[in-house]
Amino acid sequence: MMEYKLINNDEGNASTIKCTNDNGKVKFIPVDPANTDYQEYLEWVAEGNTPEEAE
Amino acid sequence: MVAKINADVTNGVVITSDTSGELELQANGVTKAKVTANGLQDANGNSLRGGMYRNLIINGDMQIAQRGTSSAGEGATEGFKTVDRWNYTTGGTATDGRFTLTQDTADAPKDKGFGYCTKFDCTTADTSIAAGEGLIWRTKLEGQTLQAIKKGTASAEQITLSFWAKGTAATYAVELHDEDNNRHNTQKFTITSSWQKFTLTFAADTTGTFNNDNGASLGINFWLHAGSNYTSGTFTSNTWATRTLTNIAVGIDSFYSSTANEFFLTGIQLEIGEGASNFEFLPYDVQLQRCQRYYEETDPDGRVGLHGYIKQTNTKGRVFWNWKVKKRSAPTLSVGFVTAGLFTLRYGDAGTRNCSNSQVTLGLSTIDCCTMDIEIAETMLSGYGLTCDVRGDLSGNTRLIADAEL
């Protein structure tokens, strides 16, 4: 089960998604439609899930 | 028979005529080249088609393996595990079968010019095959690299896939998957315990153009194991059609049928036209750079210095990581390590400070670079310079990873 959390850039816009998997492994996904991890994230959102908001 | 022109050391030029429609060029009775309906060929029947980068596949000779050279216990999850640009998928349903995946040198066909091959070694058999199981070894190609195929137009070209394979005797399938138009074309091949070059020419497809962009347009899928979701239909060789899952792998054997099973593969080339030319060997540095468009990591055994500044007084530093090669897309970023990442910081006159991966946030990923923000609750002033060493040289093998794979 993946957990997603938004990370804001210096201007306060969500530009990165922090993804943590079951094993605690972390990866940082850019907001880029050509990125395959971002495509998976969009599918996860389309299934009705919501990421944790940025701090 | 075949017509011949022979440069004979005794009689000079000797011409032998016939009506075969083919011609051999000989040096003192030894055939050096052929002219056939498929074009110019060498003495072994390989196309003499020339041109740099005619092989549309990257790392077809398996020589680049940035992620590692061996991975055991594979089969449950999918992903890129050893050689660059090639990964495996499971078909969607977990299998009990397991294998060790290796960038192998010992069994590589060195007499054919290949120093590496990929080796699949079955370590756990699975003879109870669920419907959705699969084992697919694949690579994906960007649409913008495939435009010369002219797919989807009246001028569409044939394309030829060639590769070297051996292993425990079995019949497997290779599928070309047009991901833009949900179409495919599949052919089967039968391996033996000896290295063999397979040449499969695929028909031109006048339906469905490839997108001219950096997305995945064509998958080359080697099917080594499949459940009924992929085998219960009708197999039609070398015919483009709307992708029907049940038709893909009809009649193939299962790699997981026995722990005695092995499969070796290298020299994979996809080129425009009928017939295969000799494999296009690229220098190591060129092949590495082509792979780094999709994946790059800092040296896991060395030390890489990144430079930046104190971003927030007493709180946060920022350094920049510039890629060696511009990426296909903005890459996903991560920190690789064995137990915990280790970074060494230097700023002002404070000497050195170590921090771990838990203090690091990677972001602002672009096709050129990214930032790494580091939480460091120390006395420091914003605007001053900061350096950060990524300490792959220590036991943790800390490395930064940028992944823009398809």
HADDOCK unambig.tbl for C-alpha pairs under 7 A between the chains (distance, minus, plus):
assign (segid A and resid 15 and name CA) (segid B and resid 364 and name CA) 6.67 0.50 0.50
assign (segid A and resid 16 and name CA) (segid B and resid 363 and name CA) 6.00 0.50 0.50
assign (segid A and resid 16 and name CA) (segid B and resid 364 and name CA) 6.90 0.50 0.50
assign (segid A and resid 26 and name CA) (segid B and resid 334 and name CA) 6.46 0.50 0.50
assign (segid A and resid 27 and name CA) (segid B and resid 332 and name CA) 6.70 0.50 0.50
assign (segid A and resid 27 and name CA) (segid B and resid 333 and name CA) 5.56 0.50 0.50
assign (segid A and resid 27 and name CA) (segid B and resid 334 and name CA) 4.60 0.50 0.50
assign (segid A and resid 28 and name CA) (segid B and resid 332 and name CA) 5.63 0.50 0.50
assign (segid A and resid 28 and name CA) (segid B and resid 333 and name CA) 4.94 0.50 0.50
assign (segid A and resid 28 and name CA) (segid B and resid 334 and name CA) 6.18 0.50 0.50
assign (segid A and resid 28 and name CA) (segid B and resid 362 and name CA) 6.22 0.50 0.50
assign (segid A and resid 28 and name CA) (segid B and resid 363 and name CA) 6.60 0.50 0.50
assign (segid A and resid 29 and name CA) (segid B and resid 332 and name CA) 4.66 0.50 0.50
assign (segid A and resid 29 and name CA) (segid B and resid 333 and name CA) 6.52 0.50 0.50
assign (segid A and resid 30 and name CA) (segid B and resid 330 and name CA) 6.38 0.50 0.50
assign (segid A and resid 30 and name CA) (segid B and resid 331 and name CA) 6.85 0.50 0.50
assign (segid A and resid 30 and name CA) (segid B and resid 332 and name CA) 6.23 0.50 0.50
assign (segid A and resid 30 and name CA) (segid B and resid 365 and name CA) 5.87 0.50 0.50
assign (segid A and resid 32 and name CA) (segid B and resid 330 and name CA) 6.30 0.50 0.50
assign (segid A and resid 34 and name CA) (segid B and resid 215 and name CA) 6.35 0.50 0.50
assign (segid A and resid 34 and name CA) (segid B and resid 329 and name CA) 5.86 0.50 0.50
assign (segid A and resid 35 and name CA) (segid B and resid 329 and name CA) 5.96 0.50 0.50
assign (segid A and resid 35 and name CA) (segid B and resid 330 and name CA) 6.49 0.50 0.50
assign (segid A and resid 35 and name CA) (segid B and resid 331 and name CA) 6.62 0.50 0.50
assign (segid A and resid 35 and name CA) (segid B and resid 404 and name CA) 6.44 0.50 0.50
assign (segid A and resid 36 and name CA) (segid B and resid 406 and name CA) 6.42 0.50 0.50
